[in-house]
Amino acid sequence: KDRPKNGGPPLTPKERKGSVVKLFVNDLMDISGADYRVDIFETNAVNYGAPQIRERVFFIGNRYG
């Protein structure tokens, strides 16, 4: 997970864990405006009866007002 251990350059801020999610939320806020709030939840599918041990990300958007 860390490139210096593998002989590559260090990760940039855009490549670090969670950076894609932050970019997605920022783009979503730009499109929809500041009237929305986006909550992000990370959960494991096995906790909800799925026969897989996989992490899932849920985005829940609420409109203010």
MOPAC internal coordinates of N, CA, C and O (Angstrom, degrees):
PM7 1SCF
backbone

  N    0.0000 0     0.00 0     0.00 0    0    0    0
  C    1.4472 1     0.00 0     0.00 0    1    0    0
  C    1.5144 1   112.25 1     0.00 0    2    1    0
  O    1.2310 1   120.62 1   161.37 1    3    2    1
  N    1.3070 1   116.43 1   -18.63 1    3    2    1
  C    1.4576 1   119.93 1  -178.73 1    5    3    2
  C    1.5173 1   107.53 1  -112.14 1    6    5    3
  O    1.2310 1   120.27 1   -63.18 1    7    6    5
  N    1.2898 1   117.09 1   116.82 1    7    6    5
  C    1.4672 1   120.63 1  -174.15 1    9    7    6
  C    1.5258 1   115.05 1   -61.41 1   10    9    7
  O    1.2310 1   118.34 1   143.12 1   11   10    9
  N    1.3327 1   120.77 1   -36.88 1   11   10    9
  C    1.4695 1   116.98 1   179.59 1   13   11   10
  C    1.5284 1   113.14 1   -56.64 1   14   13   11
  O    1.2310 1   119.82 1   148.54 1   15   14   13
  N    1.3372 1   117.95 1   -31.46 1   15   14   13
  C    1.4584 1   120.38 1   177.56 1   17   15   14
  C    1.5269 1   110.80 1   -67.79 1   18   17   15
  O    1.2310 1   120.55 1   151.31 1   19   18   17
  N    1.3166 1   116.55 1   -28.69 1   19   18   17
  C    1.4669 1   121.39 1  -179.35 1   21   19   18
  C    1.5171 1   112.45 1   -95.67 1   22   21   19
  O    1.2310 1   120.17 1  -174.81 1   23   22   21
  N    1.3236 1   117.29 1     5.19 1   23   22   21
  C    1.4485 1   120.63 1   177.46 1   25   23   22
  C    1.5138 1   115.06 1    88.92 1   26   25   23
  O    1.2310 1   119.89 1  -174.06 1   27   26   25
  N    1.3236 1   117.81 1     5.94 1   27   26   25
  C    1.4618 1   120.92 1  -179.90 1   29   27   26
  C    1.5203 1   111.07 1  -101.05 1   30   29   27
  O    1.2310 1   120.38 1    -3.35 1   31   30   29
  N    1.3228 1   116.88 1   176.65 1   31   30   29
  C    1.4649 1   120.28 1   178.58 1   33   31   30
  C    1.5287 1   110.73 1   -71.71 1   34   33   31
  O    1.2310 1   120.02 1   -21.96 1   35   34   33
  N    1.3333 1   117.56 1   158.04 1   35   34   33
  C    1.4678 1   120.04 1   177.82 1   37   35   34
  C    1.5282 1   110.85 1   -61.69 1   38   37   35
  O    1.2310 1   121.03 1   -24.13 1   39   38   37
  N    1.3227 1   115.64 1   155.87 1   39   38   37
  C    1.4588 1   120.81 1   178.75 1   41   39   38
  C    1.5215 1   110.54 1   -68.38 1   42   41   39
  O    1.2310 1   120.94 1   -39.58 1   43   42   41
  N    1.3140 1   115.80 1   140.42 1   43   42   41
  C    1.4602 1   120.49 1   174.93 1   45   43   42
  C    1.5249 1   108.13 1   -82.80 1   46   45   43
  O    1.2310 1   119.43 1   -15.56 1   47   46   45
  N    1.3433 1   118.69 1   164.44 1   47   46   45
  C    1.4688 1   119.88 1   178.23 1   49   47   46
  C    1.5327 1   113.06 1   -56.22 1   50   49   47
  O    1.2310 1   119.91 1   148.06 1   51   50   49
  N    1.3320 1   117.79 1   -31.94 1   51   50   49
  C    1.4678 1   120.46 1   179.29 1   53   51   50
  C    1.5241 1   112.98 1   -73.23 1   54   53   51
  O    1.2310 1   120.12 1   164.97 1   55   54   53
  N    1.3371 1   117.37 1   -15.03 1   55   54   53
  C    1.4627 1   121.25 1  -177.60 1   57   55   54
  C    1.5272 1   112.70 1  -102.54 1   58   57   55
  O    1.2310 1   119.87 1   174.53 1   59   58   57
  N    1.3014 1   117.86 1    -5.47 1   59   58   57
  C    1.4598 1   120.29 1  -176.85 1   61   59   58
  C    1.5196 1   111.16 1   -74.47 1   62   61   59
  O    1.2310 1   121.17 1   -18.09 1   63   62   61
  N    1.3246 1   115.37 1   161.91 1   63   62   61
  C    1.4617 1   122.03 1  -178.01 1   65   63   62
  C    1.5261 1   110.49 1   -56.46 1   66   65   63
  O    1.2310 1   120.58 1   -49.44 1   67   66   65
  N    1.3158 1   116.50 1   130.56 1   67   66   65
  C    1.4542 1   121.97 1   178.36 1   69   67   66
  C    1.5112 1   115.03 1    88.86 1   70   69   67
  O    1.2310 1   120.13 1   173.32 1   71   70   69
  N    1.3237 1   117.35 1    -6.68 1   71   70   69
  C    1.4653 1   119.45 1  -175.75 1   73   71   70
  C    1.5252 1   111.89 1   -69.51 1   74   73   71
  O    1.2310 1   119.59 1   144.64 1   75   74   73
  N    1.3167 1   118.39 1   -35.36 1   75   74   73
  C    1.4609 1   120.81 1   179.44 1   77   75   74
  C    1.5236 1   110.12 1   -66.78 1   78   77   75
  O    1.2310 1   120.58 1   141.03 1   79   78   77
  N    1.3154 1   116.49 1   -38.97 1   79   78   77
  C    1.4646 1   120.71 1   178.37 1   81   79   78
  C    1.5209 1   110.18 1   -63.57 1   82   81   79
  O    1.2310 1   120.14 1   136.71 1   83   82   81
  N    1.3217 1   117.35 1   -43.29 1   83   82   81
  C    1.4661 1   120.67 1   178.81 1   85   83   82
  C    1.5256 1   111.08 1   -63.04 1   86   85   83
  O    1.2310 1   120.22 1   138.16 1   87   86   85
  N    1.3246 1   117.19 1   -41.84 1   87   86   85
  C    1.4620 1   120.63 1   177.57 1   89   87   86
  C    1.5270 1   111.00 1   -63.24 1   90   89   87
  O    1.2310 1   120.30 1   138.71 1   91   90   89
  N    1.3188 1   117.03 1   -41.29 1   91   90   89
  C    1.4632 1   121.45 1   178.64 1   93   91   90
  C    1.5251 1   110.92 1   -61.72 1   94   93   91
  O    1.2310 1   120.22 1   133.28 1   95   94   93
  N    1.3202 1   117.18 1   -46.72 1   95   94   93
  C    1.4677 1   120.81 1  -179.87 1   97   95   94
  C    1.5233 1   110.50 1   -65.12 1   98   97   95
  O    1.2310 1   119.90 1   138.98 1   99   98   97
  N    1.3203 1   117.80 1   -41.02 1   99   98   97
  C    1.4706 1   120.29 1   178.06 1  101   99   98
  C    1.5235 1   111.24 1   -62.18 1  102  101   99
  O    1.2310 1   120.17 1   137.53 1  103  102  101
  N    1.3328 1   117.27 1   -42.47 1  103  102  101
  C    1.4628 1   120.40 1   177.33 1  105  103  102
  C    1.5244 1   111.15 1   -64.77 1  106  105  103
  O    1.2310 1   120.47 1   139.67 1  107  106  105
  N    1.3180 1   116.71 1   -40.33 1  107  106  105
  C    1.4592 1   120.94 1   178.17 1  109  107  106
  C    1.5238 1   111.09 1   -62.30 1  110  109  107
  O    1.2310 1   120.60 1   138.81 1  111  110  109
  N    1.3163 1   116.45 1   -41.19 1  111  110  109
  C    1.4652 1   120.47 1   179.11 1  113  111  110
  C    1.5272 1   110.82 1   -67.48 1  114  113  111
  O    1.2310 1   119.92 1   144.29 1  115  114  113
  N    1.3299 1   117.76 1   -35.71 1  115  114  113
  C    1.4668 1   120.69 1   177.43 1  117  115  114
  C    1.5259 1   111.17 1   -64.66 1  118  117  115
  O    1.2310 1   120.80 1   141.04 1  119  118  117
  N    1.3335 1   116.07 1   -38.96 1  119  118  117
  C    1.4612 1   120.29 1  -179.04 1  121  119  118
  C    1.5245 1   111.03 1   -72.02 1  122  121  119
  O    1.2310 1   120.59 1   133.53 1  123  122  121
  N    1.3236 1   116.47 1   -46.47 1  123  122  121
  C    1.4629 1   120.40 1  -172.64 1  125  123  122
  C    1.5180 1   113.42 1   -89.41 1  126  125  123
  O    1.2310 1   119.71 1   166.78 1  127  126  125
  N    1.3087 1   118.16 1   -13.22 1  127  126  125
  C    1.4601 1   121.04 1  -178.15 1  129  127  126
  C    1.5178 1   111.14 1    89.13 1  130  129  127
  O    1.2310 1   121.31 1    -0.15 1  131  130  129
  N    1.3020 1   115.09 1   179.85 1  131  130  129
  C    1.4652 1   120.57 1  -175.65 1  133  131  130
  C    1.5228 1   112.21 1   -85.26 1  134  133  131
  O    1.2310 1   119.89 1  -172.72 1  135  134  133
  N    1.3413 1   117.82 1     7.28 1  135  134  133
  C    1.4593 1   120.81 1  -179.89 1  137  135  134
  C    1.5230 1   112.83 1   -80.43 1  138  137  135
  O    1.2310 1   119.93 1   179.15 1  139  138  137
  N    1.3101 1   117.73 1    -0.85 1  139  138  137
  C    1.4532 1   121.38 1  -177.08 1  141  139  138
  C    1.5258 1   111.29 1  -117.01 1  142  141  139
  O    1.2310 1   121.78 1   -28.56 1  143  142  141
  N    1.3153 1   114.19 1   151.44 1  143  142  141
  C    1.4629 1   121.63 1   173.65 1  145  143  142
  C    1.5250 1   106.53 1  -120.08 1  146  145  143
  O    1.2310 1   120.07 1   -46.44 1  147  146  145
  N    1.2992 1   117.48 1   133.56 1  147  146  145
  C    1.4627 1   121.70 1  -179.74 1  149  147  146
  C    1.5194 1   108.78 1  -116.64 1  150  149  147
  O    1.2310 1   121.07 1   -57.28 1  151  150  149
  N    1.3344 1   115.57 1   122.72 1  151  150  149
  C    1.4619 1   121.92 1   174.67 1  153  151  150
  C    1.5230 1   107.83 1  -105.37 1  154  153  151
  O    1.2310 1   120.86 1   -38.99 1  155  154  153
  N    1.3166 1   115.96 1   141.01 1  155  154  153
  C    1.4610 1   121.82 1  -178.02 1  157  155  154
  C    1.5251 1   108.31 1  -118.91 1  158  157  155
  O    1.2310 1   121.01 1   -52.00 1  159  158  157
  N    1.3265 1   115.67 1   128.00 1  159  158  157
  C    1.4538 1   120.92 1   179.24 1  161  159  158
  C    1.5165 1   109.13 1  -124.01 1  162  161  159
  O    1.2310 1   120.90 1   -46.48 1  163  162  161
  N    1.3212 1   115.89 1   133.52 1  163  162  161
  C    1.4623 1   121.47 1   174.87 1  165  163  162
  C    1.5151 1   106.92 1  -111.66 1  166  165  163
  O    1.2310 1   120.53 1   -53.49 1  167  166  165
  N    1.3189 1   116.59 1   126.51 1  167  166  165
  C    1.4534 1   120.79 1  -178.52 1  169  167  166
  C    1.5225 1   109.47 1  -143.02 1  170  169  167
  O    1.2310 1   120.94 1   -15.74 1  171  170  169
  N    1.3064 1   115.82 1   164.26 1  171  170  169
  C    1.4518 1   120.84 1   179.74 1  173  171  170
  C    1.5235 1   108.80 1   -99.18 1  174  173  171
  O    1.2310 1   120.31 1   -47.43 1  175  174  173
  N    1.3085 1   117.02 1   132.57 1  175  174  173
  C    1.4646 1   122.05 1  -176.30 1  177  175  174
  C    1.5217 1   112.42 1   -62.59 1  178  177  175
  O    1.2310 1   119.67 1   151.14 1  179  178  177
  N    1.3169 1   118.24 1   -28.86 1  179  178  177
  C    1.4638 1   121.01 1  -178.92 1  181  179  178
  C    1.5300 1   111.15 1   -65.01 1  182  181  179
  O    1.2310 1   119.77 1   154.52 1  183  182  181
  N    1.3184 1   118.05 1   -25.48 1  183  182  181
  C    1.4658 1   121.26 1   178.36 1  185  183  182
  C    1.5244 1   112.45 1   -70.20 1  186  185  183
  O    1.2310 1   120.33 1   168.24 1  187  186  185
  N    1.3266 1   116.97 1   -11.76 1  187  186  185
  C    1.4624 1   121.68 1  -178.60 1  189  187  186
  C    1.5233 1   111.92 1  -117.52 1  190  189  187
  O    1.2310 1   120.48 1  -157.54 1  191  190  189
  N    1.3211 1   116.70 1    22.46 1  191  190  189
  C    1.4546 1   121.36 1   173.96 1  193  191  190
  C    1.5165 1   116.13 1    88.40 1  194  193  191
  O    1.2310 1   119.58 1  -177.80 1  195  194  193
  N    1.3069 1   118.40 1     2.20 1  195  194  193
  C    1.4642 1   120.47 1   178.31 1  197  195  194
  C    1.5330 1   109.34 1   -74.63 1  198  197  195
  O    1.2310 1   119.89 1   -36.32 1  199  198  197
  N    1.3266 1   117.82 1   143.68 1  199  198  197
  C    1.4643 1   119.88 1  -179.43 1  201  199  198
  C    1.5278 1   113.20 1   -81.32 1  202  201  199
  O    1.2310 1   120.24 1  -153.95 1  203  202  201
  N    1.3089 1   117.14 1    26.05 1  203  202  201
  C    1.4624 1   121.65 1  -178.70 1  205  203  202
  C    1.5182 1   109.34 1  -131.04 1  206  205  203
  O    1.2310 1   120.87 1   -35.76 1  207  206  205
  N    1.3076 1   115.94 1   144.24 1  207  206  205
  C    1.4620 1   120.71 1   173.79 1  209  207  206
  C    1.5219 1   106.29 1   -98.75 1  210  209  207
  O    1.2310 1   121.47 1   -91.40 1  211  210  209
  N    1.3268 1   114.79 1    88.60 1  211  210  209
  C    1.4673 1   121.12 1  -178.80 1  213  211  210
  C    1.5085 1   109.35 1  -136.07 1  214  213  211
  O    1.2310 1   121.43 1   -38.88 1  215  214  213
  N    1.3103 1   114.87 1   141.12 1  215  214  213
  C    1.4535 1   119.01 1   174.41 1  217  215  214
  C    1.5186 1   108.84 1   -84.67 1  218  217  215
  O    1.2310 1   121.27 1   -40.97 1  219  218  217
  N    1.3244 1   115.18 1   139.03 1  219  218  217
  C    1.4643 1   122.16 1   179.30 1  221  219  218
  C    1.5144 1   108.72 1  -124.24 1  222  221  219
  O    1.2310 1   120.86 1   -27.94 1  223  222  221
  N    1.3113 1   115.95 1   152.06 1  223  222  221
  C    1.4614 1   121.46 1   176.96 1  225  223  222
  C    1.5188 1   107.63 1  -117.44 1  226  225  223
  O    1.2310 1   120.96 1   -48.27 1  227  226  225
  N    1.3230 1   115.76 1   131.73 1  227  226  225
  C    1.4554 1   121.99 1   177.94 1  229  227  226
  C    1.5159 1   108.97 1  -117.27 1  230  229  227
  O    1.2310 1   121.05 1   -45.90 1  231  230  229
  N    1.3186 1   115.59 1   134.10 1  231  230  229
  C    1.4586 1   122.47 1   175.85 1  233  231  230
  C    1.5218 1   107.10 1  -110.35 1  234  233  231
  O    1.2310 1   120.63 1   -55.80 1  235  234  233
  N    1.3215 1   116.40 1   124.20 1  235  234  233
  C    1.4597 1   120.94 1   177.12 1  237  235  234
  C    1.5135 1   107.49 1  -120.31 1  238  237  235
  O    1.2310 1   121.27 1   -60.14 1  239  238  237
  N    1.3256 1   115.18 1   119.86 1  239  238  237
  C    1.4604 1   120.43 1  -179.45 1  241  239  238
  C    1.5164 1   110.88 1  -106.62 1  242  241  239
  O    1.2310 1   120.83 1   -46.24 1  243  242  241
  N    1.3280 1   116.03 1   133.76 1  243  242  241
  C    1.4616 1   122.34 1   177.59 1  245  243  242
  C    1.5111 1   108.47 1  -122.26 1  246  245  243
  O    1.2310 1   121.34 1   -38.50 1  247  246  245
  N    1.3062 1   115.05 1   141.50 1  247  246  245
  C    1.4577 1   119.65 1   176.18 1  249  247  246
  C    1.5203 1   108.79 1   -96.46 1  250  249  247
  O    1.2310 1   120.95 1   -47.90 1  251  250  249
  N    1.3240 1   115.79 1   132.10 1  251  250  249
  C    1.4582 1   120.38 1   178.01 1  253  251  250
  C    1.5167 1   109.78 1   -69.40 1  254  253  251
  O    1.2310 1   121.12 1   -35.38 1  255  254  253
  N    1.3326 1   115.46 1   144.62 1  255  254  253
  C    1.4605 1   119.23 1   172.57 1  257  255  254
  C    1.4609 1   116.10 1   107.65 1  258  257  255
  O    1.2310 1   120.10 1   180.00 1  259  258  257

